[in-house]
Structure formats: C-alpha cells, structure tokens
Amino acid sequence: MDRILLIVGGSSDIGLAIIEDHIALYDKVIVHYNHLNSNLQKIMERYSNVICLQADLASENSTKKLIQAINELDIVPTHIIHLPAVKFETKKFHKTLWKTIENELYVSLRSATMILAEYLPKMSKNKYGKIVVMLSMVINGMPPKYSSDYVIVKEALYGMVKAIAVEYADKGIVINGISPALMQTKFIEKMHEYLIEENAKQSPTGKNMEIKDILPTIRFLMSDGSNCVNGQNISVTCGR
C-alpha cells in the first residue's frame, strides 16, 4: 500500500517545515493551501511527488471542492496532518464577536470534520490510518487571558480527536493532537510583542519554541511506533 500524506494548511510555516521533514517518507504528499507563497512554489518545483490543491476553508463549498479534487486523484490518504487556524490575536471576550468564533470554527473544525468524515471510512477499509491534529498548549490547564476564541476552537478540536479515537481504534486508525507552546511563526504576528516576550520568560528554556522543536514528535505520531498512542493530547512545551 502506497503511503499518501495529506497536509491541510500546508502553506503555513509549520506546514512547509513538515513537508521538508516528511517528503522522503511518502510516495505522494498532497498539500492544501489557501494562498500560494514562494516557499511552497519552490517545493512544488523541487519535488515531483508533491501535489498542491487550493481551497479557502472558510467556505464550505470550497472545502467540498478540495475533497472532490483529492478524490479525483484516485488515491486515499494513509496519513493526515490537520493544521489550519486563523492567526492568533489577543482580544477580550466581550469584544469577541460570534462571527469571529464562527469563522475560526469553519476554518479549523468544520474543515477537519468534513475531510475526516470523507476519508475515515476509506481508511477503515484499509485497516490503517494515522492522523495528527494541531492543538495548543492553551488547552492544558487554565488558558492565558484574552484568547477565548482560540481556546474554544482548540477545545472543540480536541473533543473531535477523542471521539474519533474511540470510534475508529478497532479499524487500525489512530488520531492524536499535538499541543506546542508558543512558537516563533507568522501565526503570532498579530500578538502583542510584550506577550511574546513574557511567554519566553515563562519557559524553562528562557525562549519561545521553534518549529524544529515539534517535528520529531509529529514524525513519531505519524509512524507505526505510535500504534498504541490514541486520542491523546501530546504536549511539547519544554517543561511548562
């Protein structure tokens, strides 16, 4: 059976790093993106086994078209990494509009629900599947202030992870979340600088994490070594 990796949100900083780290492990890598950037363009030109598909996950119709485009390739993903999220922005709860939370749910939770609902039955027939969903340290214990929309979405995603894990465990499919501490990426470019600095001070290492710090854990969760790790929220936080 060919190893087929689907990365949803593959044009993000984390997605690009995962592609480079995983490319040699798979026969094909399907990369979803919303906006094509130069780094993803270079990856497309460099690797013949990379297939890139565009979709705006805030749109249900666009998400459906993404699934249709994957199906037209006549291949079934054996591994799925789900990364999409709206850029983090600190705001007080009473100033957080429902439409903001709704949009974040569309991008993160609805897209995951639609994509996994399509491919879990197909993975079940093959009795094999590995799925990793990007969560966050904010769901471990009490979250930081002014992040209610982000926390709500990540908690919902973790609920999905646990529900799928118990339902599909006997089908040879494992699904886990990974919860890193704050990482230096474009995702936090709207975050107040002093909060980024304070977060670094609170880390035992005295600095914020880098993408390279979570790649080994993702690689493990996508490997057969994780067959008995299922429905978990794996924290990668440098001891926090």
SVG drawing of the C-alpha trace seen along z (x, -y; Angstrom):
<svg xmlns="http://www.w3.org/2000/svg" viewBox="-22 -45 39 49">
<polyline fill="none" stroke="black" stroke-width="0.4" points="0.0,0.0 1.4,-3.4 2.0,-5.9 0.0,-9.0 0.3,-12.1 -2.4,-14.8 -1.3,-18.1 -4.2,-20.5 -2.9,-24.0 0.4,-23.1 1.4,-26.6 1.8,-27.7 5.3,-27.9 4.7,-24.7 3.2,-23.0 6.2,-23.9 8.6,-22.5 6.6,-19.3 6.8,-18.8 10.5,-19.2 10.8,-16.8 8.5,-14.1 8.9,-14.3 11.1,-11.2 8.8,-9.1 5.8,-9.1 5.0,-8.1 2.9,-11.2 2.3,-14.3 -1.0,-16.2 -0.7,-19.8 -3.7,-22.0 -3.1,-25.7 -5.2,-28.9 -2.6,-31.4 0.3,-30.1 3.6,-31.6 7.1,-31.4 8.3,-28.8 5.5,-26.4 6.1,-27.2 9.7,-26.2 8.7,-22.9 6.3,-22.2 9.2,-22.7 11.7,-20.7 9.6,-17.5 7.7,-15.5 5.7,-13.6 4.1,-16.8 0.5,-17.7 -0.8,-21.1 -4.5,-22.0 -6.1,-25.3 -9.1,-25.9 -10.5,-28.6 -11.6,-26.6 -13.7,-29.4 -16.0,-28.4 -18.0,-25.2 -18.3,-25.0 -14.5,-25.5 -13.8,-22.8 -16.1,-20.4 -14.2,-21.2 -11.0,-20.4 -12.3,-16.9 -13.5,-16.4 -10.1,-17.4 -8.4,-14.9 -10.9,-12.1 -10.2,-12.8 -6.6,-11.9 -7.9,-8.4 -5.8,-7.9 -6.7,-7.6 -4.6,-9.3 -3.0,-7.0 -1.7,-9.8 -3.4,-13.2 -2.0,-16.2 -4.5,-19.0 -3.1,-22.4 -5.5,-25.2 -6.2,-28.1 -6.9,-31.8 -4.0,-33.9 -3.9,-34.4 -5.0,-37.8 -5.4,-38.8 -8.8,-40.3 -11.2,-40.5 -14.1,-38.1 -16.8,-40.8 -15.2,-42.2 -15.0,-38.9 -17.9,-38.7 -19.7,-35.4 -18.9,-35.7 -15.2,-35.7 -15.5,-32.5 -17.8,-31.1 -15.2,-31.8 -12.4,-30.2 -14.7,-27.1 -15.2,-26.9 -11.5,-27.1 -10.4,-24.7 -13.2,-22.4 -15.6,-22.2 -12.7,-21.6 -11.4,-18.8 -14.9,-17.3 -15.6,-17.3 -12.2,-15.9 -12.1,-13.2 -15.7,-12.2 -14.7,-11.6 -11.6,-9.6 -12.1,-7.7 -14.4,-5.2 -11.9,-4.7 -9.0,-4.3 -11.2,-1.8 -11.4,0.4 -7.6,0.5 -7.4,1.1 -4.8,-1.7 -4.6,-5.4 -2.5,-8.0 -4.0,-11.4 -2.4,-14.3 -4.4,-17.5 -2.7,-20.7 -4.0,-21.8 -2.3,-24.2 -0.8,-24.5 -3.8,-26.8 -6.0,-23.8 -3.7,-22.4 -5.0,-23.7 -6.1,-27.3 -5.5,-29.2 -4.0,-32.7 -6.2,-35.7 -7.7,-37.3 -7.7,-34.2 -11.3,-32.9 -12.0,-32.4 -8.7,-30.4 -9.3,-28.3 -12.9,-27.5 -11.8,-26.2 -8.9,-24.2 -11.0,-22.6 -13.6,-21.6 -10.9,-20.1 -9.6,-18.0 -13.1,-16.8 -13.2,-15.6 -9.9,-13.9 -11.1,-11.9 -14.4,-11.0 -12.8,-9.7 -10.1,-7.8 -12.6,-5.7 -14.8,-5.1 -12.1,-4.0 -9.5,-2.3 -10.6,1.1 -10.2,0.1 -6.5,-0.4 -6.7,-4.2 -5.1,-6.4 -5.7,-10.1 -3.8,-12.4 -3.5,-16.0 -0.2,-17.9 -0.1,-20.9 3.0,-23.0 3.9,-26.1 4.2,-29.4 6.3,-29.1 8.0,-31.9 6.0,-31.8 3.9,-34.2 0.9,-32.8 1.6,-35.1 2.5,-38.3 -0.7,-40.0 0.1,-39.2 1.4,-42.0 5.2,-41.9 5.3,-42.1 3.1,-39.0 5.5,-37.1 8.4,-38.2 6.6,-37.3 5.8,-33.9 9.5,-33.4 10.4,-34.4 7.9,-31.8 9.5,-28.9 12.1,-26.9 14.4,-27.4 14.0,-31.2 12.9,-31.4 9.9,-30.6 9.9,-27.4 10.9,-27.0 9.1,-24.8 12.0,-22.3 11.2,-21.5 7.9,-19.8 8.9,-18.0 10.3,-14.8 7.1,-14.4 4.9,-14.7 7.1,-12.2 6.7,-9.8 2.9,-10.2 2.8,-9.5 4.9,-6.4 3.9,-2.8 5.6,-3.3 2.5,-5.3 0.1,-2.4 -0.9,-2.3 -1.0,-6.1 -4.5,-7.1 -6.8,-10.0 -4.1,-11.9 -3.1,-15.5 0.7,-15.4 2.2,-18.4 5.5,-19.7 6.2,-22.6 9.8,-22.4 8.6,-21.5 5.9,-24.1"/>
</svg>
